[in-house]
Amino acid sequence: MAQIREIPLAQIRRPLPRQTDPDKVLALMASIDEIGLQEPIEVLEVEGEYYGFSGCHRYEAFTRLGKERIPCRVRKAPRAVLKLHLA
């Protein structure tokens, strides 16, 4: 079962390259400033480390806004699940 926690951006590893739409990131930044983040990003927690594979626009918006932490839906997983995400 996933739980929602605020995780420091610096602790979230993003192992796969993602391209973001600059206009979408700017729109999200404005929305986050006005009403906050409406949907947490999802991260895997593997052996105490966090890995993000989705939510790249939200992650980028938080980074550009200078935020230190982001709400995350955290799902604990074994290393074997992480390897499936990297395949």
N, C-alpha and C positions, 0 to 999 in steps of 0.2 A: 504494500500500500504506500502510495506516495504521500509525502507531507510537504507543506509549503514553508520555506524558510528564506530569510534574506541572507544571501551569500556574497562575500566580497568579490567584485569583478576580477580582481587579481588572482583569485583562487580557482577560477573556472578556466579549464583548458579547452581550447577550440581546435581539435586536431585536424579537422578537415577544412580546406579553404572554401570560403563562401563569398559570393559576390552579392553586394547589396545595391538596391536601387536608391540613389542619393535622394530623390524626391520623396520616396517612402520613409526614409530615415528622418528627413526634415519634418514631414508630417507627424511622425510618431513623436519626435522631440517636442513639437508644439502641443500635442495631445497629452503627453506625459507631464509637461509643465502645467497644463490647465487642469487635468482631472486625475493624473497619476496613471500608473500602469494598470490596465484592466485584466490582463492575462499574464500570469507568470511564465517565464521560460522553463523548459524542462531540462534537467540535468541528471546524469547518472552519477551516483556516488560509488566508487570502486576503491576499496581499501583506503578510505578516508580522503580520496582525491575526487574532484568534481570535473565532469566532462560534459560539455554542451555541444549538441548536434543540431538543435533547432533554435528558433528565436533569434536568428542572426540580426534582423533589423532592430528588434527590441534591445538586444545586447549592444549594438552599435549606437543606438540612440542614447542609452544610459551612459556609455563611454563618452560620447561627445558632450553630454550634459554635465560631465564631471562628477557623476554619481559614483560613490564607492561601493555600494551594495545594490543587488537586484533581487527582487522576489523570484524564487525558483520553486518549481515542483520537483522535489528530490525523490529519486527512486534508487534504492540500494540495489546493486547488481554485482555478480561475480565477474572476474576478469574475462571469463569466457563470453559473456554478453557484450562486454566492451569490444572484444575482438570481432564479434559479428558486426558491430557498428562501423568498424574500421575496414572491413573487407570490401 
